[in-house]
Amino acid sequence: MNYLLLAMSVCANVAYSSFYNYFGKRAVRRQSDNYKVNMLIYSVAAIVLLIVGLASGMKISWFTVLFGMLFGTVTALSGIFKLNALNCGPMSFTILLITSSMILPAFSGYIIWGEPLSIWKVIGTFLMIVAAYFSTDKQQNQKKKSIKWLIFCFFAFLFVGSIGIMQKIQKKSAFSDETDAFLAIAFVTAAILCAVSYALKHRSEKKHLNEADVLIQIKVKKLLFLTVICGLFIAFLNVVNLYLAGVLPSAFLFPIQNGGTTMMSVVVAMTVFRERISGRHAIGMAIAIVALVMLALSELL
């Protein structure tokens, strides 16, 4: 059952990243658009998680309130920087860089909680990083790179990796049975932060609008529909991922989860979004398959 949930998590994450790439390319012309998209997504997730929490009779402690607010802040920042990165860079390379943040939670299990870390897991993780490198086209990426894009990717990497560590901390704490309240508080916080950021940024941008800034290539109804879908995806992902973080070893969960998401996202980028395919991508795919098999088998070795 846990492995089925892991597979569903990977598929949902790929779909979520694909929608995010679509928003980045079609719905973001100003920074306030970024905040608006994330505000809508997190608001839907917050409503869903509040309903689930209230229906289950959630318990709330001060730890859950404070840590949930911190988790929500990190979640909001990860979404903002990820959408900014996708807005100015290719999906394949952006997702590869961001999801390589698997390194942070995978090794935190060994450093903080003393979870076993076999040599096979280390090699598998290293191969996944190598696969991430070979799964991009060097010439294309050289054209796409910019200092701004690299900064966005770095901060998205940092905050996405921190999410995995915080999920593990919550499940290891004495308040692990307050998951529903933890997630509800987190996404209410994320939605509020994005709403406040949108209001402030939108007001300042009004003074410097030009025609190019307001030419959004996606209709409002379509934007609302897609953000609702994304909100449902992210609510599902956080419930499932928080559960998996408590039942599967970090060194197994995060490389498989993020590595699988990475490679499937590259395929989507090539096929759906028509990003250029090269021989390097084929090499990356082959290495990734070996890495994923090695990580999976490391649980039995």
Disulfide bonds with the S-S distance in Angstrom:
none
